[in-house]
Structure formats: structure tokens, C-alpha cells
């Protein structure tokens, strides 16, 4: 009996020692993970969700650092960020859309002045700064305008009575209007449903109009007044905005009253399938064109032209080129997670593997000195942006929409555009709403 007790005691001691060692080992592994940190990136581009997940997967394989990517639904980024940032497992890496976005999120933005990524910027003035601090680093330079199918345009130019013989003649709104309306009248001969792809006015899908198109009149008003922001606007170029918006919705693949049910994906698919000759979007739209099943548009025929509205001197206008894409690091995250997040974005824009992802999959024109001339996206729209950037005879339109007062302002503008397209709102009332909402939202932000 005494021997049995002795053996039991020895066995129990051995088990306890094993448990203790196992517990110790588990604790050490956890400690190592804590030291490494992890990354949680909240992305705002649904059209690049799969690319970001692939990047995260490759980075984790290479470094062992976990990278979680969550993509907000179209038009819901601010709302999603507000929800996620309050959680215990909050994003460590997120997006701000310039100085206005910084004002909303400055309590969460880490100073990135001493990071290698900031030092690699080709133009450090592009960064979002506050005093001596750097709180947002731009990571892509993009361009948008009117994408056109050159094969359809060439077919039109050969028709009897065509209003132009080449794209070189279309360098202002009046000529664009003349050509577009004639093409719409001859759409059956051209084999299209309409000149312009549908103007997506579904709430959350209307950013091409309440933000990107709206940038044009604001750009010219700022230019006239020699400012970069205003607490109150006159919407001086409201009629020019109306010019191009009317041209879009009246020479489209569908009636204006149907636009409230259209999405960006619908619009890009219409272009990709050859149902429309033109569509307003940016170089990021190449993926949406090339990946459409049954795509009929050849890569060599996908081109850009500026968005002409009737502004004086627009014959020398180029694309709208800039960025609203600024990385910020959550200063409430653990130090290990902050370091891991910084290391992740530095790997993406400095390592050979990361840069390949940037140029070949994301299609970014990166604003860092780590990229050589050969390391630029080869897709046709990115190449078009580079072509316009290199044309010294044209001026490019700045992205002044980063100074728009709030998402609420943009959403209200979009809703008014839908009412206008449906015939339920007069243009003068749309103009008044834009002026009033701009002033009230700017005041509320103070």
C-alpha cells in the first residue's frame, strides 16, 4: 500500500510537471506572438478586396505576422470605421481621405514622421500633416475622367455626317455634346444601347457624381478665388456641372428614371460588354472592365479623355489626378501592433514582392522613390494616367473633393441628383441644397 501511494505520488508529480512545462511553453508562444504584433487593415475599396486578401496571405507566409483584411461595403467606410474602431480588436491600419478625414480621426492617428515610408515619398507635401507631425501617408496617385472605347469611336468617325473625325477634335464640352448626341441618334448603327453607361444613383453607389464629378466645379471655384478650401461656396460652376450631368443621363443606356436602381458594377459591365461607348470612372476601374465575363472591349481600345463641362480654357484641361488614399496607424493599438502595421506597409512599397503586388495586382501608381520607371502598372488606364501626367501642355485637375465638408454633404447631394434625374426636383433647388449643406456641414465640423 505504501509502495502504491509512492508510485501515485511520483506519477502525479510527473503529470504536474508536464502540465507546468506545457503551460510555460504556451505562454512563451503567446508572448512571442505579442512581441510580433499583428495587423488589422480596414480597406475601403470593395473592387480590390480579393487583391488585398492575397497580399495579406503572402505577407503572413513570408513573415509569420498575421494580417486581417476587412473591406467596408461601398459608401459605408466612415460608418464601418466608427463601429470597428470602438471594438477591442480594432483596426490597426486604416484610411483617412485627407485633411477633412484627419479632423474626424485625429485622436486615433499615430505620428508617422519617423517612418521609412514617409521618407520615401517623392513629395512629402502630399502627406497629411498637423504641426510637425505626419498623420496620413498617401500611397497611390490616381486619375479619373471619361473612359472611352476607341473602337466604337473610330466606327463613329467613319459614319457619314459624323460631327468629328478624330478624338483630337473633342477637347471641350460643346464638341463632346455635339458628338455624344449624334452618336446617341445613331446608336443602332454603332451597335450600342447608349453613348454613356448608366449613371449609378443608388445610394452608396453615387460617389462618381456627388464626389468625383462634383470636384470639377469646386476645382474651378477654388482656382478663381485662389483658395484650397472654403467655409461657404457659391457653386459658381453649377451650370457647368449640370451640362455634363445632363449629357450623361440623357444619352445613356437607360432612361433617367431608372438610374436609382443602377450600381457602379452595372455601369462598368455595360462598358465592358460594348453596350456603351463611354463611362466616367478612374484607372482603378480597369479590373472591373477586364474581369467582366463576356468582355468585348480590347485592352488597346480602352482610353481616357478629360471631363469637359464648359469651363473657360478647358481645351488645355487634363484628367483629375490626385489621391484620397492616406494610410493612418491606430495610436490606440498596442505598440507591437503599431510596429507590425508600419512594417507591413513598408514591406508592400519597398520589397520586390510587395511592389509586384502594388503594380501588377492593385494597379497603383505609387508616389514613392522605391519604384523605378519600369515598375509601373501596365494596364491601359494606368498608362493613360501616366501619359496625361507627362503632357506638359495640359493642366491636371486637383482632387479638391478631399476638402468636401462631410459624407453627409455628399450623400445629400447624391439624393438630390436622384430626385433631379427623376424629374422631382428643379436644378435651382439642387444648387441651393449644395450651397446650404456645404455651409452647415462646414460649420458643424468646427
TORVEXLO-451455 format. One line per field, with one value per residue (C-alpha): residue number from 1; x, y, z. Coordinates in pm, 1 decimal, always signed. Example, Ala and Ser with C-alpha at 12.3 -4.5 7.8 and 13.67 -1.06 7.14 Angstrom:
resi	c(1,2)
east	c(+1230.0,+1367.0)
north	c(-450.0,-106.0)
up	c(+780.0,+714.0)
end
This chain:
resi	c(1,2,3,4,5,6,7,8,9,10,11,12,13,14,15,16,17,18,19,20,21,22,23,24,25,26,27,28,29,30,31,32,33,34,35,36,37,38,39,40,41,42,43,44,45,46,47,48,49,50,51,52,53,54,55,56,57,58,59,60,61,62,63,64,65,66,67,68,69,70,71,72,73,74,75,76,77,78,79,80,81,82,83,84,85,86,87,88,89,90,91,92,93,94,95,96,97,98,99,100,101,102,103,104,105,106,107,108,109,110,111,112,113,114,115,116,117,118,119,120,121,122,123,124,125,126,127,128,129,130,131,132,133,134,135,136,137,138,139,140,141,142,143,144,145,146,147,148,149,150,151,152,153,154,155,156,157,158,159,160,161,162,163,164,165,166,167,168,169,170,171,172,173,174,175,176,177,178,179,180,181,182,183,184,185,186,187,188,189,190,191,192,193,194,195,196,197,198,199,200,201,202,203,204,205,206,207,208,209,210,211,212,213,214,215,216,217,218,219,220,221,222,223,224,225,226,227,228,229,230,231,232,233,234,235,236,237,238,239,240,241,242,243,244,245,246,247,248,249,250,251,252,253,254,255,256,257,258,259,260,261,262,263,264,265,266,267,268,269,270,271,272,273,274,275,276,277,278,279,280,281,282,283,284,285,286,287,288,289,290,291,292,293,294,295,296,297,298,299,300,301,302,303,304,305,306,307,308,309,310,311,312,313,314,315,316,317,318,319,320,321,322,323,324,325,326,327,328,329,330,331,332,333,334,335,336,337,338,339,340,341,342,343,344,345,346,347,348,349,350,351,352,353,354,355,356,357,358,359,360,361,362,363,364,365,366,367,368,369,370,371,372,373,374,375,376,377,378,379,380,381,382,383,384,385,386,387,388,389,390,391,392,393,394,395,396,397,398,399,400,401,402,403,404,405,406,407,408,409,410,411,412,413,414,415,416,417,418,419,420,421,422,423,424,425,426,427,428,429,430,431,432,433,434,435,436,437,438,439,440,441,442,443,444,445,446)
east	c(+0.0,+284.9,+454.5,+131.6,+98.4,+461.6,+411.0,+93.4,+276.9,+560.3,+316.5,+112.5,+429.6,+531.4,+191.2,+200.9,+549.3,+436.6,+136.9,+357.8,+603.0,+322.8,+167.9,+505.2,+559.8,+214.0,+273.7,+606.3,+447.8,+177.6,+443.0,+628.4,+307.4,+250.2,+604.7,+548.2,+215.5,-49.9,-221.3,-589.4,-642.9,-982.6,-996.1,-1241.1,-1228.0,-1465.8,-1332.9,-989.7,-1100.0,-953.8,-621.5,-575.5,-658.2,-396.9,-139.2,-222.5,-187.0,+151.0,+283.8,+179.9,+352.5,+671.5,+689.3,+462.5,+279.5,-98.4,-275.5,-653.3,-825.3,-1184.4,-1342.0,-1623.6,-1920.5,-1938.0,-2023.3,-2008.6,-1641.9,-1682.6,-1972.9,-1782.6,-1469.3,-1671.9,-1811.5,-1482.2,-1257.4,-1464.2,-1404.3,-1131.9,-993.5,-992.0,-822.7,-452.5,-427.0,-699.7,-773.8,-835.9,-939.1,-714.9,-725.9,-1103.5,-1082.2,-793.8,-1007.0,-1257.1,-995.1,-702.8,-748.6,-660.7,-377.7,-19.6,+260.3,+437.3,+707.2,+992.2,+877.7,+1079.1,+767.5,+721.8,+1087.9,+1041.5,+761.7,+851.3,+667.5,+638.6,+392.6,+134.2,+115.3,-149.9,+32.6,-54.8,+220.9,+541.2,+353.6,+264.4,-62.8,-157.4,+74.1,-58.0,+3.3,-129.2,-168.3,-481.5,-665.1,-1021.5,-1203.5,-1422.3,-1312.4,-1394.7,-1388.2,-1170.8,-1303.5,-1657.3,-1532.2,-1340.2,-1652.6,-1847.8,-1586.7,-1628.1,-2005.5,-2145.6,-2218.9,-2008.2,-1953.7,-1581.5,-1320.8,-1090.7,-1063.2,-823.6,-1121.2,-1304.8,-1132.0,-1422.6,-1778.7,-1952.7,-1778.6,-1830.9,-2203.7,-2231.9,-2060.6,-2241.4,-2587.9,-2514.3,-2382.6,-2696.6,-2910.8,-2703.0,-2667.9,-2823.6,-2561.3,-2291.3,-2435.8,-2465.6,-2751.8,-2631.8,-2327.4,-2273.9,-2302.5,-2575.2,-2527.9,-2541.0,-2757.1,-2837.6,-2747.8,-2389.7,-2319.4,-2341.1,-1987.2,-1888.0,-2130.6,-2157.5,-1779.6,-1577.8,-1790.0,-1860.6,-1485.7,-1483.2,-1698.6,-1525.1,-1181.8,-1267.1,-1427.9,-1121.7,-899.0,-1091.5,-1072.0,-711.9,-800.3,-777.7,-1086.3,-1394.4,-1641.2,-1904.6,-1925.7,-2121.2,-2133.3,-2025.6,-1992.7,-2325.5,-2443.3,-2125.6,-2189.0,-2545.0,-2410.1,-2218.2,-2462.1,-2749.3,-2534.6,-2468.0,-2827.6,-2991.8,-2755.8,-2737.8,-2807.4,-3129.0,-3385.4,-3301.4,-3588.6,-3419.9,-3088.9,-3191.0,-3155.2,-2817.8,-2483.6,-2123.7,-2086.4,-2383.4,-2224.9,-1882.3,-2034.3,-2225.8,-1898.0,-1709.9,-1976.7,-1971.1,-2318.7,-2182.8,-1902.3,-1807.9,-1816.9,-1686.1,-1453.0,-1090.5,-795.2,-893.9,-1188.0,-967.2,-1022.6,-1397.5,-1371.7,-1126.0,-1289.4,-1643.9,-1749.4,-1804.0,-1596.6,-1572.4,-1351.9,-993.1,-721.9,-569.3,-904.2,-951.0,-860.5,-916.2,-1040.2,-1093.5,-1436.4,-1539.5,-1808.5,-1789.2,-1536.7,-1331.1,-995.7,-1080.0,-919.9,-599.0,-758.5,-628.3,-752.3,-844.7,-528.6,-455.6,-532.7,-774.9,-589.3,-390.2,-269.6,-303.0,-196.8,-420.9,-241.3,-467.0,-333.5,-55.5,+298.2,+364.3,+61.6,+160.3,+510.6,+367.2,+132.3,+410.1,+633.0,+352.4,+301.3,+675.8,+718.7,+439.3,+605.3,+976.3,+1024.0,+1032.4,+741.1,+533.5,+598.6,+493.1,+159.0,+125.6,+187.7,+50.6,-248.3,-354.5,-251.0,-125.3,+88.6,+286.2,+423.6,+748.1,+1110.4,+1138.1,+969.1,+1169.2,+1015.1,+974.8,+785.0,+460.6,+124.7,+96.9,-281.7,-419.3,-585.9,-281.5,-73.1,-320.3,-283.5,+94.5,+53.2,-151.2,+90.3,+371.0,+187.1,+321.3,+78.1,-216.8,-307.1,-440.0,-737.8,-658.0,-862.4,-1028.1,-1307.2,-1085.4,-1196.6,-1569.1,-1726.0,-1860.7,-2005.0,-2347.5,-2298.0,-2208.6,-2497.9,-2747.1,-2606.5,-2641.0,-3000.1,-3082.3,-2928.2,-3152.2,-3458.7,-3348.6,-3298.1,-3644.9,-3795.6,-3895.2,-3652.8,-3556.3,-3191.4,-3209.9,-3321.3,-3030.8,-2792.0,-2940.5,-2916.2,-2546.5,-2466.1,-2666.2,-2546.4,-2183.7,-2206.8,-2395.3,-2167.4,-1851.8,-1991.0,-2080.6,-1727.2,-1570.6)
north	c(+0.0,+234.0,+147.5,+216.7,+561.1,+631.1,+541.0,+752.7,+1048.8,+1014.5,+979.1,+1280.3,+1487.5,+1393.2,+1492.0,+1825.0,+1893.3,+1819.6,+2049.4,+2320.8,+2287.4,+2285.5,+2592.4,+2763.4,+2678.9,+2803.4,+3125.7,+3178.0,+3119.8,+3370.6,+3612.0,+3571.6,+3647.0,+3952.9,+4069.4,+4026.5,+4201.4,+4164.7,+4379.1,+4453.8,+4659.3,+4814.0,+4867.7,+5098.1,+4961.9,+4670.0,+4631.4,+4534.7,+4306.5,+3986.8,+4153.3,+4277.9,+3935.9,+3776.8,+4033.4,+3957.5,+3584.6,+3621.6,+3853.3,+3613.1,+3324.8,+3528.5,+3682.7,+3481.0,+3801.9,+3772.6,+4021.4,+4053.0,+4244.4,+4364.6,+4560.4,+4806.2,+4794.8,+5068.7,+5406.3,+5283.0,+5328.5,+5605.7,+5425.6,+5095.3,+5259.0,+5420.3,+5080.6,+4889.6,+5144.3,+5114.9,+4738.8,+4573.3,+4417.8,+4749.2,+4819.5,+4888.9,+5026.5,+5238.5,+5506.9,+5880.8,+6084.9,+6386.1,+6685.4,+6667.3,+6297.6,+6368.5,+6611.8,+6332.3,+6074.0,+6272.6,+6124.2,+5785.4,+5880.1,+5791.9,+6033.9,+5869.7,+6131.4,+5895.1,+5604.8,+5493.8,+5504.1,+5876.5,+5938.4,+5756.6,+5989.7,+6165.1,+6471.2,+6492.9,+6781.3,+6526.5,+6384.6,+6488.3,+6698.3,+6875.6,+7098.4,+6895.7,+6565.5,+6340.3,+6152.9,+6029.4,+5893.0,+5886.4,+5551.4,+5587.2,+5852.4,+5801.2,+5963.5,+5971.1,+6105.6,+5970.6,+5623.1,+5554.3,+5256.9,+5371.9,+5100.3,+5239.5,+5594.6,+5502.3,+5334.2,+5655.4,+5879.8,+5683.5,+5738.0,+5990.2,+6318.0,+6241.1,+6555.3,+6482.3,+6279.3,+6200.7,+6221.6,+6514.7,+6732.8,+6656.9,+6893.1,+7092.2,+7043.5,+7184.0,+6939.3,+6649.1,+6732.3,+6756.5,+6420.0,+6242.0,+6349.7,+6248.6,+5910.9,+5858.7,+5926.3,+5670.9,+5415.3,+5135.2,+5183.0,+5173.1,+4863.3,+5027.1,+5084.4,+5434.4,+5658.5,+5669.9,+5378.2,+5419.0,+5690.3,+5486.3,+5680.6,+5406.2,+5540.9,+5434.7,+5389.5,+5758.9,+5865.3,+5920.5,+6215.3,+6362.1,+6341.2,+6289.0,+6488.1,+6748.7,+6802.7,+6985.5,+7288.0,+7310.5,+7295.8,+7590.3,+7791.0,+7740.2,+7833.4,+8156.5,+8253.1,+8129.0,+7909.7,+7541.7,+7534.6,+7742.5,+7757.4,+7871.8,+7817.5,+7999.8,+7690.2,+7926.1,+7643.8,+7475.6,+7521.1,+7359.7,+7064.8,+7044.4,+7048.2,+6724.3,+6554.3,+6615.9,+6486.7,+6165.3,+6090.7,+6193.4,+5996.4,+5678.9,+5306.9,+5359.7,+5626.5,+5880.3,+5749.1,+5406.4,+5535.5,+5496.7,+5119.9,+5121.9,+5037.6,+5107.2,+4739.5,+4768.2,+5069.4,+4911.8,+4590.6,+4789.6,+4941.3,+4610.4,+4437.4,+4707.5,+4837.2,+5187.9,+5388.3,+5590.4,+5575.9,+5813.6,+5639.8,+5613.9,+5397.2,+5158.3,+5061.5,+4853.3,+4545.2,+4594.9,+4609.3,+4326.1,+4080.2,+4105.5,+3772.9,+3811.1,+4130.6,+4254.5,+4561.3,+4509.2,+4636.9,+4854.9,+5034.5,+5144.1,+5514.7,+5826.0,+6173.7,+6466.7,+6550.1,+6860.2,+7076.4,+7407.9,+7585.4,+7859.1,+7734.1,+7365.7,+7285.3,+7256.9,+7053.5,+6705.8,+6432.7,+6471.1,+6341.3,+6311.2,+6090.0,+6045.4,+5735.6,+5801.5,+5530.2,+5600.7,+5383.8,+5347.3,+5513.3,+5323.7,+4987.1,+4812.0,+4918.6,+4575.3,+4605.3,+4957.5,+4838.2,+4537.4,+4760.8,+5002.0,+4708.9,+4567.5,+4884.0,+4942.6,+4586.6,+4648.8,+4957.0,+4872.6,+4496.1,+4330.5,+4102.8,+4387.3,+4619.1,+4345.6,+4325.7,+4704.1,+4737.4,+4411.3,+4336.8,+4664.2,+4860.9,+5151.3,+5437.2,+5463.2,+5802.6,+5661.4,+5673.5,+5296.8,+5239.5,+5258.1,+5373.4,+5012.3,+4933.3,+5098.4,+4934.7,+4814.8,+4818.9,+5061.8,+5309.7,+5346.2,+5402.0,+5669.7,+5847.1,+5842.8,+5978.5,+6274.0,+6331.3,+6357.9,+6603.3,+6944.3,+7121.3,+7025.4,+7112.7,+6836.6,+6893.3,+6862.6,+6637.7,+6915.4,+6685.1,+6587.9,+6926.3,+6843.4,+6901.0,+6553.3,+6228.8,+6365.2,+6652.1,+6409.0,+6175.8,+6464.3,+6590.8,+6242.5,+6211.0,+6548.3,+6435.9,+6130.1,+6347.3,+6573.2,+6277.3,+6150.4,+6490.8,+6559.4,+6845.1,+7158.5,+7232.6,+7561.3,+7365.1,+7123.6,+7418.3,+7577.6,+7249.9,+7213.6,+7568.2,+7540.4,+7192.8,+7284.9,+7581.2,+7393.6,+7087.2,+7301.8,+7486.6,+7161.8,+7030.0,+7321.4)
up	c(+0.0,+90.2,-243.0,-432.6,-268.0,-353.1,-721.3,-738.2,-588.6,-839.0,-1130.3,-1014.5,-982.2,-1335.6,-1473.9,-1289.4,-1420.0,-1775.3,-1736.3,-1594.3,-1882.0,-2137.6,-1978.1,-1982.4,-2347.4,-2442.6,-2254.3,-2429.8,-2772.9,-2690.0,-2571.2,-2899.9,-3093.0,-2874.6,-2947.7,-3322.5,-3315.3,-3583.5,-3845.9,-3897.6,-4213.7,-4279.7,-4656.6,-4833.2,-5189.1,-5248.8,-5603.0,-5460.2,-5178.4,-5326.0,-5410.0,-5051.6,-4909.4,-5136.3,-5021.7,-4656.9,-4719.6,-4889.7,-4618.9,-4344.3,-4524.6,-4562.5,-4215.6,-3988.8,-3893.3,-3905.7,-4132.2,-4121.1,-4401.6,-4374.2,-4660.4,-4595.7,-4830.8,-5094.6,-4942.1,-4581.1,-4488.0,-4228.1,-4066.3,-4060.6,-3918.9,-3639.4,-3548.9,-3574.0,-3402.0,-3083.4,-3056.2,-2850.5,-3170.8,-3359.4,-3695.5,-3656.4,-4011.4,-4164.8,-4419.6,-4397.3,-4700.7,-4649.7,-4413.2,-4356.6,-4277.4,-4040.8,-3843.5,-3783.9,-3682.9,-3543.6,-3196.3,-3344.0,-3582.4,-3491.8,-3587.3,-3883.5,-3931.7,-3844.3,-4062.7,-4362.5,-4580.0,-4520.9,-4603.9,-4936.1,-5052.3,-5376.6,-5248.3,-4870.4,-4908.6,-5020.2,-4667.3,-4415.2,-4156.7,-3835.1,-3698.9,-3712.6,-3719.2,-4013.3,-3967.1,-4313.2,-4584.4,-4943.1,-5106.9,-5459.8,-5725.4,-5932.3,-6217.0,-6339.2,-6639.9,-6918.7,-7024.5,-7387.8,-7622.6,-7910.6,-8145.3,-8114.3,-8157.3,-8473.0,-8607.1,-8544.1,-8707.8,-9032.1,-9047.8,-9294.6,-9121.9,-8812.4,-8604.2,-8565.8,-8749.6,-8456.8,-8077.4,-8117.1,-8212.0,-7886.7,-7646.1,-7498.1,-7379.2,-7686.0,-7918.9,-7676.9,-7659.5,-8037.3,-8086.1,-7799.6,-7911.8,-8270.8,-8154.6,-7945.8,-8253.2,-8444.7,-8166.1,-8373.4,-8646.4,-8379.6,-8210.3,-7867.9,-7622.3,-7542.8,-7555.3,-7179.0,-6939.3,-6678.6,-6417.1,-6094.6,-5848.7,-5599.4,-5250.8,-5173.5,-5546.2,-5640.3,-5544.8,-5908.2,-5919.8,-5568.0,-5520.0,-5839.4,-6083.3,-5815.1,-5790.1,-6125.3,-6028.0,-5689.5,-5852.5,-6079.7,-5798.6,-5577.5,-5871.3,-5934.5,-5566.8,-5522.6,-5222.7,-5126.5,-4904.3,-4823.2,-4536.2,-4784.8,-5159.6,-5428.4,-5653.2,-5929.6,-6180.7,-6103.6,-6463.3,-6595.8,-6364.7,-6496.7,-6854.2,-6822.0,-6583.8,-6826.8,-7112.0,-6918.2,-6819.2,-7149.2,-7375.9,-7173.1,-7198.0,-6999.2,-6913.5,-6638.3,-6423.8,-6398.5,-6262.1,-5897.4,-5935.4,-6111.9,-5948.5,-6046.7,-6137.2,-6374.5,-6537.8,-6580.1,-6716.6,-6980.8,-7095.8,-7083.5,-7291.1,-7558.9,-7478.1,-7411.7,-7571.1,-7263.4,-6883.8,-6617.6,-6374.5,-6265.9,-6355.5,-6072.5,-6296.7,-6527.0,-6310.9,-6331.3,-6710.0,-6770.8,-6531.3,-6670.6,-6819.9,-7192.9,-7207.4,-7567.3,-7520.9,-7630.1,-7397.8,-7670.8,-7718.6,-7355.1,-7338.0,-7124.0,-7207.2,-6966.6,-6822.6,-7015.3,-6856.5,-7043.5,-6820.0,-6987.4,-7116.8,-7070.4,-7407.1,-7202.7,-6923.2,-6844.1,-6613.4,-6247.1,-6079.8,-5710.2,-5414.2,-5126.6,-5011.5,-4694.3,-4457.0,-4087.0,-3793.2,-3487.5,-3197.3,-2952.8,-3075.5,-2883.2,-2962.4,-3113.2,-3343.9,-3444.1,-3537.6,-3722.7,-3922.5,-4017.2,-4117.2,-4334.0,-4541.1,-4567.6,-4698.9,-4951.4,-5101.7,-5063.9,-5108.9,-5451.1,-5360.8,-5219.3,-5512.3,-5753.4,-5574.3,-5591.8,-5965.0,-6104.2,-5881.0,-5722.6,-6032.4,-5819.7,-5941.5,-5620.3,-5503.8,-5357.2,-5473.5,-5425.9,-5762.8,-6084.5,-6412.9,-6519.5,-6200.1,-6302.1,-6375.7,-6733.9,-6757.2,-7019.1,-6782.2,-6556.9,-6869.4,-6978.2,-6642.1,-6685.3,-7037.2,-6911.9,-6623.8,-6876.6,-7105.3,-7007.5,-7243.6,-7022.0,-6664.4,-6441.5,-6212.1,-5839.9,-5614.9,-5416.2,-5302.6,-5009.8,-4870.1,-4900.4,-4558.2,-4477.7,-4604.2,-4509.5,-4754.1,-5031.6,-4953.4,-4953.7,-5285.3,-5432.6,-5312.2,-5471.7,-5802.1,-5799.7,-5739.2,-6024.2,-6260.1,-6168.1,-6252.2,-5890.7,-5819.3,-6010.1,-6075.3,-5883.7,-5577.4,-5619.0,-5638.9,-5325.4,-5135.0,-5224.7,-5112.3,-4789.2,-4693.4,-4758.9,-4520.4,-4246.9,-4257.2,-4253.5,-3951.1,-3776.0,-3828.0,-3639.8)
end
